[in-house]
């Protein structure tokens, strides 16, 4: 887990870019799904998010919903959960439950799916062990809950200008296995969902005449630190070479001469009726 300041700063700094990167086609299908889930007596839609962060997915999704809603927000980092609690004034909000499972409770996420119309998996739910994720998806499929997986990494990263050193570094970062989006789609299809996917690349420019003139470099530095950390975890024996590569990239960032593109996919798993 990253230090509190770094973790929360990253979430705050990237929220606007996350919103710009979300695939509008998939988001529209999510709204259509929820629009079809009418409840008797005007009862609220039930929406659960695993790995809610500071609530970016909730803000984006709520903008297109007119029906009453009840949200169950699950965040695994206590510091981030407390930040979310204060930002949303959760203690005075009867439309929202905030849950921060710790220890063994973090492996019992399937119970939070009970009665949900929609389950949201953010990039922050990637740390769930595969057996736990399979249980969550199976529970959702069994009870007819759709699953919206927002901004799931595809494994594609491109630094511009390109360097011959980039590909070996990328292989080190990817050494942990199958890209998250592909693995998640495979797991969804295995339990019987129909899956809709939309690409949603995340592009950070170091300089232009817009909002990103000042913030772009900060985001690039944040991302480079996280990328370097992932490579070091997979290949601690290559620390010196990794640091040399990162130093070269840092110079380009400070000179406002680089762009970083990170591949993401938005995914909607729809529980079609059994034959």
C-alpha positions in Angstrom: 0.0 0.0 0.0 1.3 3.5 -0.8 1.7 6.1 1.8 -1.5 7.9 2.6 -0.6 11.3 1.0 0.6 9.7 -2.2 -2.4 7.4 -2.5 -5.0 10.1 -2.0 -3.2 12.7 -4.0 -3.0 10.2 -6.9 -6.8 9.7 -6.8 -7.6 13.4 -6.5 -5.2 14.3 -9.3 -6.4 11.7 -11.8 -10.1 12.1 -11.2 -10.7 14.6 -14.1 -8.6 12.5 -16.5 -10.4 9.3 -15.5 -13.7 11.1 -16.3 -12.4 12.1 -19.7 -11.2 8.6 -20.5 -14.3 6.6 -19.6 -15.8 5.0 -22.7 -19.1 6.8 -23.4 -20.7 3.9 -25.3 -20.2 1.5 -22.3 -21.4 4.1 -19.9 -24.5 4.7 -21.9 -25.2 0.9 -21.8 -24.8 1.0 -18.0 -27.4 3.8 -17.8 -29.8 1.8 -20.1 -29.4 -1.2 -17.9 -30.3 0.7 -14.8 -33.1 2.4 -16.5 -34.7 -1.0 -17.2 -34.5 -2.0 -13.5 -37.7 -0.5 -12.3 -38.6 -1.3 -8.7 -42.1 -1.5 -7.2 -43.2 1.6 -5.3 -40.3 3.7 -6.5 -37.8 1.8 -4.3 -34.2 2.9 -5.0 -31.8 1.2 -7.3 -29.2 -0.7 -5.4 -25.6 -0.1 -6.6 -22.5 -1.5 -5.0 -18.9 -0.5 -5.8 -15.9 -2.5 -4.8 -12.9 -0.3 -4.5 -14.8 3.0 -4.5 -11.7 5.3 -4.0 -12.9 8.9 -3.6 -16.2 8.3 -5.5 -15.3 9.2 -9.1 -17.4 6.4 -10.6 -20.4 7.4 -8.4 -20.2 11.0 -9.5 -20.0 10.1 -13.2 -22.8 7.5 -13.0 -25.2 9.5 -10.9 -25.2 12.4 -13.5 -27.3 10.2 -15.9 -29.7 8.7 -13.3 -33.0 10.2 -12.3 -34.3 7.2 -10.2 -33.7 7.1 -6.5 -30.5 5.2 -5.6 -28.9 3.5 -2.7 -25.1 3.0 -2.8 -22.9 0.5 -1.0 -19.4 1.8 -1.3 -16.6 -0.7 -0.3 -13.1 0.7 0.0 -10.2 -1.5 1.3 -7.8 1.4 2.3 -8.9 2.9 5.6 -7.3 6.2 4.9 -9.1 6.5 1.5 -12.3 5.4 3.1 -12.0 8.1 5.7 -11.3 10.7 3.0 -14.4 9.5 1.1 -16.5 9.7 4.3 -15.6 13.3 4.9 -16.0 14.4 1.3 -19.5 12.9 0.9 -20.6 13.6 4.5 -21.5 9.9 4.7 -22.6 10.1 8.3 -25.5 12.4 7.4 -26.4 10.5 4.1 -29.0 7.7 4.4 -28.6 6.9 0.7 -25.1 5.5 1.2 -23.4 2.8 3.2 -19.6 3.0 3.4 -17.8 -0.3 4.3 -14.1 -0.8 4.9 -13.4 -4.5 5.2 -10.1 -5.5 6.8 -8.4 -8.9 7.3 -10.5 -11.9 6.5 -13.6 -9.7 5.9 -11.9 -8.4 2.7 -12.3 -12.0 1.3 -16.1 -11.9 1.9 -16.9 -9.4 -0.8 -19.6 -11.5 -2.4 -22.0 -10.7 0.4 -22.0 -7.1 -0.6 -23.5 -8.1 -4.0 -26.8 -9.2 -2.3 -29.8 -7.5 -3.9 -27.6 -5.2 -6.1 -28.9 -4.0 -9.5 -25.4 -3.1 -10.5 -21.9 -4.0 -9.2 -19.0 -1.6 -10.1 -15.5 -2.9 -10.1 -12.9 -0.1 -10.2 -9.2 -0.4 -10.8 -8.8 -0.4 -7.0 -10.6 -3.8 -6.8 -7.8 -5.3 -8.8 -6.1 -6.5 -5.6 -8.9 -8.9 -4.8 -7.6 -12.5 -4.9 -8.8 -14.4 -7.9 -11.0 -16.9 -5.9 -12.7 -13.9 -4.2 -13.3 -12.2 -7.6 -14.7 -15.5 -9.0 -17.1 -15.7 -6.1 -18.2 -12.1 -6.6 -18.9 -12.6 -10.3 -20.7 -16.0 -9.7 -22.9 -14.3 -7.1 -23.7 -11.4 -9.4 -24.5 -13.8 -12.3 -26.7 -16.0 -10.2 -28.9 -13.1 -9.0 -29.0 -11.2 -12.2 -26.7 -8.3 -11.3 -24.9 -6.5 -14.1 -21.2 -5.8 -13.5 -19.6 -2.5 -14.7 -15.8 -2.6 -14.6 -14.5 0.9 -15.1 -11.0 1.7 -16.5 -9.5 -1.7 -16.4 -5.8 -1.8 -17.5 -5.2 -3.6 -20.8 -1.5 -3.8 -20.4 -0.7 -1.2 -23.1 1.7 1.6 -22.1 3.4 3.9 -24.5 6.0 6.6 -23.7 6.6 9.2 -26.4 9.2 9.9 -27.6 9.9 6.2 -27.7 13.1 4.6 -26.6 14.7 1.2 -27.2 14.7 0.7 -23.4 10.9 1.0 -23.1 10.0 -2.6 -24.2 12.2 -4.4 -21.7 10.8 -2.2 -18.9 7.3 -2.9 -20.1 8.0 -6.7 -20.0 9.2 -6.4 -16.4 6.1 -4.5 -15.4 3.8 -7.1 -17.2 5.6 -10.1 -15.7 2.9 -10.7 -13.1 0.6 -12.2 -15.8 -2.4 -11.6 -18.0 -3.5 -7.9 -18.5 -6.3 -7.2 -16.0 -9.0 -6.4 -18.6 -8.5 -9.6 -20.6 -8.4 -11.7 -17.4 -11.6 -10.1 -16.1 -13.5 -10.6 -19.4 -12.4 -14.2 -19.4 -13.7 -14.7 -15.9 -17.0 -12.9 -16.7 -17.6 -15.1 -19.7 -16.8 -18.3 -17.8 -19.7 -17.7 -15.4 -22.1 -16.9 -18.3 -22.2 -13.1 -18.7 -22.5 -11.4 -22.1 -19.6 -8.9 -22.1 -19.5 -5.5 -23.8 -16.1 -3.8 -24.0 -15.0 -0.3 -25.0 -11.5 1.0 -25.2 -10.7 4.0 -23.1 -7.1 5.1 -23.3 -5.7 7.4 -20.7 -3.4 10.0 -22.3 -1.2 12.4 -20.2 0.5 15.2 -22.1 3.3 17.1 -20.5 2.5 20.4 -22.1 -0.1 22.0 -24.3 -2.2 25.2 -24.0 -5.0 23.6 -21.9 -5.6 22.4 -18.3 -2.8 19.9 -18.6 0.0 22.5 -19.1 0.7 22.5 -15.3 -1.0 19.3 -14.1 0.2 17.0 -16.9 3.8 16.8 -15.7 2.7 16.1 -12.1 0.5 13.2 -13.3 3.4 11.9 -15.4 5.7 12.0 -12.4 3.1 10.1 -10.4 2.6 7.5 -13.0 6.4 7.0 -13.6 6.8 6.4 -9.9 4.1 3.7 -9.9 5.4 2.1 -13.1 8.9 2.0 -11.8 7.7 0.5 -8.5 5.8 -2.3 -10.4 9.0 -3.1 -12.4 11.1 -3.2 -9.3 8.7 -5.5 -7.5 8.9 -8.0 -10.4 12.7 -7.6 -11.0 14.5 -6.3 -7.9 17.8 -7.5 -9.4 17.4 -4.9 -12.1 17.1 -1.9 -9.8 20.1 0.0 -11.2 19.0 -0.3 -14.8 15.4 0.6 -14.0 16.5 3.7 -12.1 18.7 4.8 -15.0 15.7 4.5 -17.4 13.4 6.4 -15.0 15.9 9.2 -14.7 16.0 9.6 -18.5 12.2 9.7 -18.6 12.2 12.2 -15.8 14.4 14.6 -17.7 11.9 14.5 -20.7 9.0 15.1 -18.3 10.6 18.1 -16.8 11.4 19.5 -20.3 7.7 19.0 -21.2 8.7 16.7 -24.1 6.8 13.5 -23.4 3.4 12.0 -23.6 2.3 8.8 -21.7 -0.6 6.7 -23.0 -2.1 4.0 -20.8 -4.5 1.5 -22.3 -7.8 0.9 -20.4 -11.1 -0.8 -21.2 -14.5 -0.2 -19.8 -16.5 -3.4 -19.5 -20.1 -4.2 -18.9 -21.1 -7.8 -18.1 -24.8 -8.4 -18.7 -26.6 -11.3 -17.1 -28.7 -12.7 -19.9 -31.5 -15.1 -19.0 -30.5 -18.8 -18.9 -31.8 -20.9 -21.7 
